[in-house]
Structure formats: C-alpha cells, structure tokens
Amino acid sequence: MTATPHSVRVSVLHWKRPVECCATVAALRAQGVAMDLTVVDNHSSPAHVAHLRGQLPTDVELLELDENVGWGAAHNRVARRWLSEEDTPYLLVSAHDALPEPGCVKKLVDAMAAHPRWGMACPDYGTAELPSFSTLRGARLRSAEARAPGTHEEVDFCHGTLALFRRDCLSDIGLYDESYFAYGDETEIGVRARRRGWAVGLVWGATVVNPGSWSGDAVIGYLWTRNSLRLAKTFGGSAAVAGRLGVVLAATLRETLRGAPAGSLSSPAARMRAIADYLRGYAGGPPPSVVALNRPRAAGR
C-alpha cells in the first residue's frame, strides 16, 4: 500500500455493542481522511459478531479474537501487522462507542504533521480538562482553562478512547503493555513515550463524544486501583509504589466508612482485591469475583 500524507490505519475495538460500533465506523469514515479500517472483536457473542458482519461496510475488516484480551492486546494485533506489512504513517485506535465530530481525525493528523516530536495525539472530550500523571496521585484529569479551538498542547498521556499514534514513535518505544488489560495501559504508553523523548499532544477543537461504557463500575475501580500501583512501580520504583499504596488504602478506608456499594466505582471490595492482586503479582483481566460485583455504568471506556 502506498502511503499518503493523511493515510491512517484504524483499529476499532468492539465488545458486545455492535450498534454503537457501526455508528463509530460510520463517523470515522465520514472524517474526510484516507483510512484503512479494522474492527477487532474482543470475543463477543455469536449474535453480536453476526450483527457486525451484516452491517459493516464490505471494505472494513472484521478481526475476531477467541478470547477477551483487553484494550492494549487487542489493538496490538492490528498495530503489529501495521508496522510489519504496511507503510502508512499513522495508527488511530478507537473504542467501539467513540463518535468523533466532523474534522476531528483530520485535525489530529494535521497536528501530528505540524509537530514532528509528537509521538501520539488525542482529541478533547468537550470539557476543559488535561490528562495528568504522578506516581502518587495516579492518572487523572485536572481542570484547566478552556483553550481556543485549534490550540495544540502537550500533556502527560492520551486520555480516553481515541488516540493517534506515529509509526516512528511505536517503532521506537514498542506497543501497549498487554499486562494492564485495560485502564492504565494508555497512561503507561504515553509516559513511556515521554521518557524516551517523544511528546504527547492534545488538540483542542478536535472533539470526540463517548455515549457509554459497559465495563461495569466495580471492574473499572479494580483495574484503575491495581494498575495505578503498577504505574507507580514502573515510573517511580519502590518508594513511589509505597506512597501510592498509602493513598489507595486511605481512600479505601474512607469509602468503607461511608458505606460505598460493593458494585460501585469506589467499591472497597474491588479495591482490596486489586491491592491483593498487585502484591501477589497478578496482571490480566479482572477476576470473576470482581466481575460478579459489577454495577453497569454509562460513561467512559
């Protein structure tokens, strides 16, 4: 395949939401950017997969996985092939429910072209927030003054569910760390890139909307807690993880005293299991005991 300045390989991760996924594919194809698009199904039901097969455009590839491998590992299936077999300059990764507004992807590509040091870039999510990371506080979105559309700003990592990667960056630093499974892998790859000399950018006015998420509150709380400890260890060592562990334990005690529901994002049971799993070296998907706590939610990835 011959690359053009705005040629993009796209990886959309799908799990159990074919209607939303088809809407995302339609929004991406309407961006006015030349792209080759793959939908990676993370082991949904046969009915969900059949819906995708029947509704996706014929030129969109459907890659079916035989197990749910998480966010990073699923996108890595497309990224490895892209790096080895294709020569397009950019890889766009997306969740199945990300709806980029008109021109969003073009603005990201143009920003990457304008900033050769940017290894990755993300849109804004319609709120005045900046992705920020510290080993003590973890990954968070901090409030900021709204910037004018078209403003390009360097941040700590690409937050959310849509990000554009430069080929040279991923060739240099590697792909997602698959042991995170989800919620934390996007932070890790951004911080890793910055430590290798690349920058991470946010493009104001390139906007994406995410209507929902079906991971479940307890699972998200578990993954964020466990992976925040892994991030602290990776980027700060033993002292940093000890500090982060103290913050997590204090927060868990506070949520216990106030009676946070077991199925909530602040679930003490899920957090304590996350701490235990981190300490015993477990990495991967959430255990069945945490999945059983779940209370579905309607925001985020």
Phi, psi and omega in degrees: 000140181263125183282146171242165183305329181245038181265129189226134167271131183243133175240115178252123180269125181244141172208103170067017179224068185294326180296312179296322181297316179296325176294321177296316179300317179297318180295322179292318182291343179267009186281346181077023179239134177294124183212152170248126194242132176237131170260123178259115178270122185270057175062055173281180180288159176305324180294319178296317181294320179298321177299314179300313181302323183281338188249337181290145174302151186294338180268008175260122180285139173247116180253114184261127177261149184268007172202160177279107186261000179094182185292298187296315182297323179293312178295329179296332178300320178284319184297319181297316179294320178300314181293326186269334189241347185237166180233016175293146189280342187227149172239125176255126175250142186214148169282166183286352182237020177276127181242092178292135176288161182308132178085356185302307184293320177301319179295322177295315180297316180297322179294320178296320178296327181281341184232087183299340179280345180287120176272339180203157181212151179227160176277177168269165184245026177080009179230152180274079181221148179238134176293128183225143180224135166218153181295331181281314184267348180079198178272134181206167173253117181260143181295145181213164171291136180297136177263158178291144175306138182097351177290135176251127185224138177276138182227179184282327181196165176277115179272163169084209196239016177213126180209145179249129182246143175271137180306311184299326179293309182293328175297328181279311190261345185094181187262192178302143171283110189287344182287347178285334184071300177190162178059083182135332180293326178290329175291313183301314183291327178290314179294321177299317179298316181296323179288344176264008175099359177271162174249157177242129186243152171240134183250107179289136182094346167267100194248141175231147178242139176240106185290336184189171176214148183232024178288327181099139185299310185297320179296317179296315178300320178298311184293317178299317182294308182298315184286336175294327176290321177296319178297318179298318179294315183297317189254358179222350178082193187297319181296320181294318181291329176295318177295316179295321178298320177298319179296316182294317180296319179297317179295321180294319177297317179299316180292327177295315183294328180271000175077038178301134181298148181297334181263010184270172177297332180263017185312115176300322180296316180293321180293317180294323176294324178296317178298314180298317180294321176298314184295330179268002174084018180279133173225145181138201182291163180294141180290158181304326181297328178281318178303323181294339179280345195307141167235115183306148179234178183223053174197151174083200186274000000 
